[in-house]
Amino acid sequence: MGVGWHLGWDWVADGVGLVPGYSPFQTERVGPPLWAGQGLAIEGGLLIILLLAVTLAASLLVFHRTGIDWSAKLTPQGDPLAA
C-alpha cells in the first residue's frame, strides 16, 4: 500500500506541476521553506502535511458517520460478514 501511495503521489505531483523541473508546466515554488518544503521535496513543508492531516480527518469522519466498520471481517469474495 505504501509503494502504491508513493507512486500515485509522485504521478499526480509531476502531472500537475508541483515538482519544479519535472512537469510540462513552468513552475516555481515560493514561500518560506518551513511551509513550502525545500528542493524537490514538498512533503517536508508544513502546508502539505496540514492538508494531508485535514483530508485524513475528514475521511475518517465520513467513514464514521456512514457506519463503515474498519475491523469487519470479510468473506473470501471481499464482502463484509454480517454482525
Biopython code that builds the backbone (N, CA, C, O; Angstrom):
import numpy as np
from Bio.PDB.StructureBuilder import StructureBuilder

atoms = [
    (1, "MET", "N", (0.827, -1.186, 0.000)),
    (1, "MET", "CA", (0.000, 0.000, 0.000)),
    (1, "MET", "C", (0.880, 1.262, 0.000)),
    (1, "MET", "O", (0.572, 2.243, -0.677)),
    (2, "GLY", "N", (1.947, 1.222, 0.749)),
    (2, "GLY", "CA", (2.827, 2.387, 0.820)),
    (2, "GLY", "C", (3.478, 2.707, -0.513)),
    (2, "GLY", "O", (3.610, 3.874, -0.883)),
    (3, "VAL", "N", (3.884, 1.669, -1.235)),
    (3, "VAL", "CA", (4.507, 1.877, -2.541)),
    (3, "VAL", "C", (3.484, 2.468, -3.512)),
    (3, "VAL", "O", (3.798, 3.386, -4.269)),
    (4, "GLY", "N", (2.267, 1.939, -3.487)),
    (4, "GLY", "CA", (1.211, 2.460, -4.356)),
    (4, "GLY", "C", (0.885, 3.912, -4.047)),
    (4, "GLY", "O", (0.696, 4.718, -4.958)),
    (5, "TRP", "N", (0.819, 4.250, -2.749)),
    (5, "TRP", "CA", (0.557, 5.634, -2.360)),
    (5, "TRP", "C", (1.662, 6.540, -2.896)),
    (5, "TRP", "O", (1.376, 7.598, -3.457)),
    (6, "HIS", "N", (2.901, 6.143, -2.731)),
    (6, "HIS", "CA", (4.014, 6.978, -3.158)),
    (6, "HIS", "C", (4.048, 7.114, -4.683)),
    (6, "HIS", "O", (4.313, 8.199, -5.202)),
    (7, "LEU", "N", (3.785, 6.033, -5.391)),
    (7, "LEU", "CA", (3.746, 6.090, -6.841)),
    (7, "LEU", "C", (2.642, 7.035, -7.311)),
    (7, "LEU", "O", (2.857, 7.855, -8.204)),
    (8, "GLY", "N", (1.468, 6.917, -6.710)),
    (8, "GLY", "CA", (0.362, 7.810, -7.051)),
    (8, "GLY", "C", (0.682, 9.262, -6.720)),
    (8, "GLY", "O", (0.369, 10.169, -7.492)),
    (9, "TRP", "N", (1.302, 9.471, -5.578)),
    (9, "TRP", "CA", (1.683, 10.827, -5.158)),
    (9, "TRP", "C", (2.645, 11.435, -6.170)),
    (9, "TRP", "O", (2.454, 12.569, -6.609)),
    (10, "ASP", "N", (3.677, 10.687, -6.540)),
    (10, "ASP", "CA", (4.653, 11.198, -7.495)),
    (10, "ASP", "C", (4.015, 11.481, -8.854)),
    (10, "ASP", "O", (4.320, 12.491, -9.488)),
    (11, "TRP", "N", (3.143, 10.601, -9.291)),
    (11, "TRP", "CA", (2.492, 10.759, -10.595)),
    (11, "TRP", "C", (1.624, 12.020, -10.625)),
    (11, "TRP", "O", (1.671, 12.787, -11.586)),
    (12, "VAL", "N", (0.838, 12.229, -9.574)),
    (12, "VAL", "CA", (-0.016, 13.414, -9.520)),
    (12, "VAL", "C", (0.821, 14.677, -9.357)),
    (12, "VAL", "O", (0.560, 15.680, -10.021)),
    (13, "ALA", "N", (1.826, 14.639, -8.480)),
    (13, "ALA", "CA", (2.675, 15.813, -8.260)),
    (13, "ALA", "C", (3.383, 16.221, -9.547)),
    (13, "ALA", "O", (3.475, 17.412, -9.846)),
    (14, "ASP", "N", (3.878, 15.262, -10.304)),
    (14, "ASP", "CA", (4.536, 15.578, -11.571)),
    (14, "ASP", "C", (3.536, 16.105, -12.591)),
    (14, "ASP", "O", (3.827, 17.052, -13.322)),
    (15, "GLY", "N", (2.372, 15.495, -12.639)),
    (15, "GLY", "CA", (1.371, 15.858, -13.642)),
    (15, "GLY", "C", (0.782, 17.241, -13.471)),
    (15, "GLY", "O", (0.486, 17.917, -14.455)),
    (16, "VAL", "N", (0.610, 17.667, -12.232)),
    (16, "VAL", "CA", (0.000, 18.991, -12.007)),
    (16, "VAL", "C", (1.041, 20.073, -11.774)),
    (16, "VAL", "O", (0.689, 21.227, -11.532)),
    (17, "GLY", "N", (2.302, 19.722, -11.843)),
    (17, "GLY", "CA", (3.342, 20.740, -11.770)),
    (17, "GLY", "C", (3.783, 21.113, -10.380)),
    (17, "GLY", "O", (4.251, 22.232, -10.171)),
    (18, "LEU", "N", (3.650, 20.207, -9.406)),
    (18, "LEU", "CA", (4.090, 20.520, -8.047)),
    (18, "LEU", "C", (5.592, 20.390, -7.872)),
    (18, "LEU", "O", (6.153, 20.925, -6.916)),
    (19, "VAL", "N", (6.257, 19.680, -8.792)),
    (19, "VAL", "CA", (7.692, 19.468, -8.688)),
    (19, "VAL", "C", (8.383, 20.304, -9.760)),
    (19, "VAL", "O", (8.282, 19.979, -10.943)),
    (20, "PRO", "N", (9.076, 21.365, -9.381)),
    (20, "PRO", "CA", (9.736, 22.215, -10.373)),
    (20, "PRO", "C", (10.749, 21.429, -11.198)),
    (20, "PRO", "O", (11.555, 20.678, -10.650)),
    (21, "GLY", "N", (10.705, 21.604, -12.505)),
    (21, "GLY", "CA", (11.641, 20.934, -13.386)),
    (21, "GLY", "C", (11.200, 19.572, -13.864)),
    (21, "GLY", "O", (11.831, 19.006, -14.757)),
    (22, "TYR", "N", (10.134, 19.021, -13.297)),
    (22, "TYR", "CA", (9.667, 17.686, -13.671)),
    (22, "TYR", "C", (8.222, 17.696, -14.136)),
    (22, "TYR", "O", (7.502, 16.721, -13.919)),
    (23, "SER", "N", (7.790, 18.752, -14.757)),
    (23, "SER", "CA", (6.413, 18.810, -15.233)),
    (23, "SER", "C", (6.366, 19.539, -16.567)),
    (23, "SER", "O", (7.307, 20.244, -16.932)),
    (24, "PRO", "N", (5.268, 19.368, -17.291)),
    (24, "PRO", "CA", (5.145, 20.063, -18.569)),
    (24, "PRO", "C", (4.901, 21.563, -18.389)),
    (24, "PRO", "O", (4.929, 22.313, -19.365)),
    (25, "PHE", "N", (4.668, 22.000, -17.177)),
    (25, "PHE", "CA", (4.402, 23.402, -16.890)),
    (25, "PHE", "C", (5.643, 24.062, -16.299)),
    (25, "PHE", "O", (6.471, 23.393, -15.679)),
    (26, "GLN", "N", (5.769, 25.351, -16.487)),
    (26, "GLN", "CA", (6.852, 26.098, -15.860)),
    (26, "GLN", "C", (6.382, 26.501, -14.464)),
    (26, "GLN", "O", (5.480, 27.327, -14.329)),
    (27, "THR", "N", (6.980, 25.930, -13.440)),
    (27, "THR", "CA", (6.557, 26.203, -12.068)),
    (27, "THR", "C", (7.737, 26.704, -11.249)),
    (27, "THR", "O", (8.900, 26.445, -11.559)),
    (28, "GLU", "N", (7.399, 27.418, -10.208)),
    (28, "GLU", "CA", (8.412, 27.878, -9.264)),
    (28, "GLU", "C", (7.756, 27.944, -7.892)),
    (28, "GLU", "O", (6.726, 28.595, -7.714)),
    (29, "ARG", "N", (8.352, 27.274, -6.939)),
    (29, "ARG", "CA", (7.802, 27.267, -5.594)),
    (29, "ARG", "C", (8.312, 28.503, -4.854)),
    (29, "ARG", "O", (9.507, 28.798, -4.860)),
    (30, "VAL", "N", (7.403, 29.204, -4.228)),
    (30, "VAL", "CA", (7.778, 30.378, -3.457)),
    (30, "VAL", "C", (7.208, 30.231, -2.050)),
    (30, "VAL", "O", (6.257, 29.483, -1.826)),
    (31, "GLY", "N", (7.788, 30.934, -1.135)),
    (31, "GLY", "CA", (7.315, 30.901, 0.238)),
    (31, "GLY", "C", (8.406, 30.411, 1.171)),
    (31, "GLY", "O", (9.449, 29.928, 0.731)),
    (32, "PRO", "N", (8.152, 30.543, 2.460)),
    (32, "PRO", "CA", (9.151, 30.106, 3.428)),
    (32, "PRO", "C", (9.354, 28.590, 3.354)),
    (32, "PRO", "O", (8.380, 27.847, 3.233)),
    (33, "PRO", "N", (10.600, 28.123, 3.423)),
    (33, "PRO", "CA", (10.872, 26.686, 3.336)),
    (33, "PRO", "C", (10.124, 25.856, 4.386)),
    (33, "PRO", "O", (9.792, 24.697, 4.136)),
    (34, "LEU", "N", (9.861, 26.435, 5.542)),
    (34, "LEU", "CA", (9.131, 25.699, 6.578)),
    (34, "LEU", "C", (7.744, 25.307, 6.085)),
    (34, "LEU", "O", (7.281, 24.207, 6.386)),
    (35, "TRP", "N", (7.072, 26.169, 5.341)),
    (35, "TRP", "CA", (5.718, 25.901, 4.848)),
    (35, "TRP", "C", (5.715, 25.237, 3.478)),
    (35, "TRP", "O", (4.854, 24.401, 3.206)),
    (36, "ALA", "N", (6.658, 25.590, 2.610)),
    (36, "ALA", "CA", (6.635, 25.108, 1.229)),
    (36, "ALA", "C", (7.553, 23.916, 0.986)),
    (36, "ALA", "O", (7.476, 23.313, -0.084)),
    (37, "GLY", "N", (8.404, 23.555, 1.916)),
    (37, "GLY", "CA", (9.359, 22.473, 1.696)),
    (37, "GLY", "C", (10.608, 23.010, 1.003)),
    (37, "GLY", "O", (10.658, 24.172, 0.599)),
    (38, "GLN", "N", (11.590, 22.165, 0.875)),
    (38, "GLN", "CA", (12.849, 22.577, 0.250)),
    (38, "GLN", "C", (13.191, 21.657, -0.912)),
    (38, "GLN", "O", (12.850, 20.474, -0.894)),
    (39, "GLY", "N", (13.855, 22.191, -1.909)),
    (39, "GLY", "CA", (14.291, 21.393, -3.050)),
    (39, "GLY", "C", (13.107, 20.767, -3.770)),
    (39, "GLY", "O", (12.097, 21.422, -4.024)),
    (40, "LEU", "N", (13.251, 19.490, -4.092)),
    (40, "LEU", "CA", (12.177, 18.775, -4.782)),
    (40, "LEU", "C", (11.198, 18.113, -3.820)),
    (40, "LEU", "O", (10.228, 17.499, -4.265)),
    (41, "ALA", "N", (11.425, 18.223, -2.523)),
    (41, "ALA", "CA", (10.599, 17.517, -1.546)),
    (41, "ALA", "C", (9.565, 18.446, -0.922)),
    (41, "ALA", "O", (9.827, 19.068, 0.107)),
    (42, "ILE", "N", (8.379, 18.542, -1.550)),
    (42, "ILE", "CA", (7.337, 19.369, -0.941)),
    (42, "ILE", "C", (6.716, 18.669, 0.254)),
    (42, "ILE", "O", (6.018, 19.299, 1.049)),
    (43, "GLU", "N", (6.967, 17.340, 0.391)),
    (43, "GLU", "CA", (6.410, 16.621, 1.531)),
    (43, "GLU", "C", (6.951, 17.153, 2.853)),
    (43, "GLU", "O", (6.339, 16.943, 3.901)),
    (44, "GLY", "N", (8.087, 17.837, 2.817)),
    (44, "GLY", "CA", (8.682, 18.360, 4.032)),
    (44, "GLY", "C", (8.071, 19.663, 4.490)),
    (44, "GLY", "O", (8.398, 20.136, 5.579)),
    (45, "GLY", "N", (7.199, 20.260, 3.705)),
    (45, "GLY", "CA", (6.579, 21.515, 4.087)),
    (45, "GLY", "C", (5.366, 21.298, 4.981)),
    (45, "GLY", "O", (4.632, 20.325, 4.813)),
    (46, "LEU", "N", (5.160, 22.189, 5.913)),
    (46, "LEU", "CA", (4.033, 22.071, 6.835)),
    (46, "LEU", "C", (2.686, 22.207, 6.126)),
    (46, "LEU", "O", (1.690, 21.649, 6.585)),
    (47, "LEU", "N", (2.645, 22.938, 5.022)),
    (47, "LEU", "CA", (1.387, 23.133, 4.317)),
    (47, "LEU", "C", (0.836, 21.815, 3.790)),
    (47, "LEU", "O", (-0.348, 21.536, 3.980)),
    (48, "ILE", "N", (1.647, 21.001, 3.141)),
    (48, "ILE", "CA", (1.170, 19.730, 2.598)),
    (48, "ILE", "C", (0.869, 18.747, 3.715)),
    (48, "ILE", "O", (-0.066, 17.954, 3.601)),
    (49, "ILE", "N", (1.645, 18.783, 4.796)),
    (49, "ILE", "CA", (1.375, 17.912, 5.937)),
    (49, "ILE", "C", (0.034, 18.273, 6.562)),
    (49, "ILE", "O", (-0.736, 17.383, 6.924)),
    (50, "LEU", "N", (-0.255, 19.555, 6.694)),
    (50, "LEU", "CA", (-1.533, 20.006, 7.228)),
    (50, "LEU", "C", (-2.682, 19.597, 6.300)),
    (50, "LEU", "O", (-3.729, 19.151, 6.770)),
    (51, "LEU", "N", (-2.492, 19.746, 5.011)),
    (51, "LEU", "CA", (-3.519, 19.363, 4.048)),
    (51, "LEU", "C", (-3.812, 17.862, 4.116)),
    (51, "LEU", "O", (-4.975, 17.462, 4.094)),
    (52, "LEU", "N", (-2.779, 17.036, 4.198)),
    (52, "LEU", "CA", (-2.981, 15.596, 4.314)),
    (52, "LEU", "C", (-3.669, 15.218, 5.625)),
    (52, "LEU", "O", (-4.510, 14.319, 5.642)),
    (53, "ALA", "N", (-3.323, 15.886, 6.716)),
    (53, "ALA", "CA", (-3.949, 15.605, 8.006)),
    (53, "ALA", "C", (-5.430, 15.973, 7.985)),
    (53, "ALA", "O", (-6.258, 15.226, 8.506)),
    (54, "VAL", "N", (-5.769, 17.105, 7.394)),
    (54, "VAL", "CA", (-7.174, 17.515, 7.303)),
    (54, "VAL", "C", (-7.952, 16.554, 6.418)),
    (54, "VAL", "O", (-9.087, 16.200, 6.738)),
    (55, "THR", "N", (-7.358, 16.128, 5.310)),
    (55, "THR", "CA", (-8.016, 15.172, 4.411)),
    (55, "THR", "C", (-8.245, 13.834, 5.116)),
    (55, "THR", "O", (-9.316, 13.243, 4.975)),
    (56, "LEU", "N", (-7.264, 13.352, 5.867)),
    (56, "LEU", "CA", (-7.417, 12.110, 6.603)),
    (56, "LEU", "C", (-8.510, 12.238, 7.656)),
    (56, "LEU", "O", (-9.344, 11.344, 7.792)),
    (57, "ALA", "N", (-8.516, 13.344, 8.404)),
    (57, "ALA", "CA", (-9.534, 13.546, 9.438)),
    (57, "ALA", "C", (-10.937, 13.616, 8.823)),
    (57, "ALA", "O", (-11.882, 13.048, 9.371)),
    (58, "ALA", "N", (-11.074, 14.303, 7.698)),
    (58, "ALA", "CA", (-12.379, 14.391, 7.036)),
    (58, "ALA", "C", (-12.821, 13.023, 6.531)),
    (58, "ALA", "O", (-13.998, 12.679, 6.631)),
    (59, "SER", "N", (-11.897, 12.245, 5.994)),
    (59, "SER", "CA", (-12.236, 10.902, 5.516)),
    (59, "SER", "C", (-12.686, 10.012, 6.661)),
    (59, "SER", "O", (-13.677, 9.292, 6.538)),
    (60, "LEU", "N", (-11.968, 10.055, 7.766)),
    (60, "LEU", "CA", (-12.354, 9.251, 8.921)),
    (60, "LEU", "C", (-13.709, 9.664, 9.462)),
    (60, "LEU", "O", (-14.492, 8.813, 9.884)),
    (61, "LEU", "N", (-13.999, 10.961, 9.455)),
    (61, "LEU", "CA", (-15.305, 11.445, 9.910)),
    (61, "LEU", "C", (-16.425, 10.935, 9.003)),
    (61, "LEU", "O", (-17.470, 10.499, 9.487)),
    (62, "VAL", "N", (-16.205, 10.989, 7.702)),
    (62, "VAL", "CA", (-17.210, 10.485, 6.754)),
    (62, "VAL", "C", (-17.417, 8.988, 6.954)),
    (62, "VAL", "O", (-18.556, 8.522, 6.979)),
    (63, "PHE", "N", (-16.333, 8.228, 7.098)),
    (63, "PHE", "CA", (-16.458, 6.789, 7.303)),
    (63, "PHE", "C", (-17.178, 6.478, 8.610)),
    (63, "PHE", "O", (-17.982, 5.548, 8.670)),
    (64, "HIS", "N", (-16.895, 7.250, 9.653)),
    (64, "HIS", "CA", (-17.556, 7.039, 10.934)),
    (64, "HIS", "C", (-19.053, 7.332, 10.838)),
    (64, "HIS", "O", (-19.870, 6.569, 11.354)),
    (65, "ARG", "N", (-19.410, 8.423, 10.187)),
    (65, "ARG", "CA", (-20.827, 8.803, 10.071)),
    (65, "ARG", "C", (-21.618, 7.880, 9.163)),
    (65, "ARG", "O", (-22.830, 7.744, 9.335)),
    (66, "THR", "N", (-20.967, 7.243, 8.203)),
    (66, "THR", "CA", (-21.665, 6.329, 7.301)),
    (66, "THR", "C", (-21.684, 4.905, 7.850)),
    (66, "THR", "O", (-22.296, 4.022, 7.249)),
    (67, "GLY", "N", (-21.028, 4.673, 8.974)),
    (67, "GLY", "CA", (-21.077, 3.370, 9.628)),
    (67, "GLY", "C", (-20.123, 2.335, 9.074)),
    (67, "GLY", "O", (-20.343, 1.139, 9.263)),
    (68, "ILE", "N", (-19.081, 2.753, 8.404)),
    (68, "ILE", "CA", (-18.096, 1.802, 7.894)),
    (68, "ILE", "C", (-17.288, 1.258, 9.068)),
    (68, "ILE", "O", (-16.728, 2.025, 9.850)),
    (69, "ASP", "N", (-17.229, -0.063, 9.187)),
    (69, "ASP", "CA", (-16.503, -0.707, 10.272)),
    (69, "ASP", "C", (-15.158, -1.199, 9.742)),
    (69, "ASP", "O", (-15.105, -2.134, 8.943)),
    (70, "TRP", "N", (-14.079, -0.572, 10.185)),
    (70, "TRP", "CA", (-12.743, -0.926, 9.702)),
    (70, "TRP", "C", (-12.295, -2.284, 10.191)),
    (70, "TRP", "O", (-11.395, -2.885, 9.603)),
    (71, "SER", "N", (-12.909, -2.788, 11.264)),
    (71, "SER", "CA", (-12.480, -4.073, 11.809)),
    (71, "SER", "C", (-13.382, -5.222, 11.354)),
    (71, "SER", "O", (-13.243, -6.340, 11.850)),
    (72, "ALA", "N", (-14.297, -4.969, 10.426)),
    (72, "ALA", "CA", (-15.205, -6.015, 9.968)),
    (72, "ALA", "C", (-14.436, -7.106, 9.229)),
    (72, "ALA", "O", (-13.515, -6.830, 8.461)),
    (73, "LYS", "N", (-14.833, -8.341, 9.480)),
    (73, "LYS", "CA", (-14.223, -9.463, 8.765)),
    (73, "LYS", "C", (-14.886, -9.576, 7.396)),
    (73, "LYS", "O", (-16.053, -9.221, 7.226)),
    (74, "LEU", "N", (-14.127, -10.076, 6.423)),
    (74, "LEU", "CA", (-14.615, -10.177, 5.057)),
    (74, "LEU", "C", (-14.771, -11.627, 4.651)),
    (74, "LEU", "O", (-14.084, -12.512, 5.160)),
    (75, "THR", "N", (-15.687, -11.852, 3.724)),
    (75, "THR", "CA", (-15.828, -13.167, 3.105)),
    (75, "THR", "C", (-14.680, -13.350, 2.118)),
    (75, "THR", "O", (-13.975, -12.387, 1.813)),
    (76, "PRO", "N", (-14.479, -14.562, 1.616)),
    (76, "PRO", "CA", (-13.432, -14.743, 0.595)),
    (76, "PRO", "C", (-13.656, -13.899, -0.661)),
    (76, "PRO", "O", (-12.707, -13.619, -1.393)),
    (77, "GLN", "N", (-14.908, -13.489, -0.915)),
    (77, "GLN", "CA", (-15.195, -12.646, -2.077)),
    (77, "GLN", "C", (-14.962, -11.164, -1.791)),
    (77, "GLN", "O", (-15.023, -10.341, -2.704)),
    (78, "GLY", "N", (-14.693, -10.816, -0.522)),
    (78, "GLY", "CA", (-14.417, -9.435, -0.164)),
    (78, "GLY", "C", (-15.608, -8.672, 0.386)),
    (78, "GLY", "O", (-15.508, -7.471, 0.638)),
    (79, "ASP", "N", (-16.744, -9.355, 0.577)),
    (79, "ASP", "CA", (-17.929, -8.691, 1.141)),
    (79, "ASP", "C", (-17.846, -8.752, 2.665)),
    (79, "ASP", "O", (-17.317, -9.716, 3.218)),
    (80, "PRO", "N", (-18.375, -7.710, 3.361)),
    (80, "PRO", "CA", (-18.349, -7.739, 4.829)),
    (80, "PRO", "C", (-19.286, -8.841, 5.362)),
    (80, "PRO", "O", (-20.377, -9.056, 4.832)),
    (81, "LEU", "N", (-18.840, -9.521, 6.405)),
    (81, "LEU", "CA", (-19.680, -10.511, 7.055)),
    (81, "LEU", "C", (-20.746, -9.814, 7.891)),
    (81, "LEU", "O", (-20.493, -8.739, 8.433)),
    (82, "ALA", "N", (-21.909, -10.395, 8.004)),
    (82, "ALA", "CA", (-22.976, -9.836, 8.851)),
    (82, "ALA", "C", (-22.564, -9.952, 10.298)),
    (82, "ALA", "O", (-21.914, -10.923, 10.687)),
    (83, "ALA", "N", (-22.934, -8.975, 11.093)),
    (83, "ALA", "CA", (-22.559, -8.954, 12.514)),
    (83, "ALA", "C", (-23.311, -9.998, 13.287)),
    (83, "ALA", "O", (-23.122, -10.126, 14.497)),
]
sb = StructureBuilder()
sb.init_structure("model")
sb.init_model(0)
sb.init_chain("A")
sb.init_seg("    ")
for serial, (resi, resn, name, xyz) in enumerate(atoms, 1):
    if name == "N":
        sb.init_residue(resn, " ", resi, " ")
    sb.init_atom(name, np.array(xyz, "f"), 0.0, 1.0, " ", f" {name:<3s}", serial, name[0])
structure = sb.get_structure()
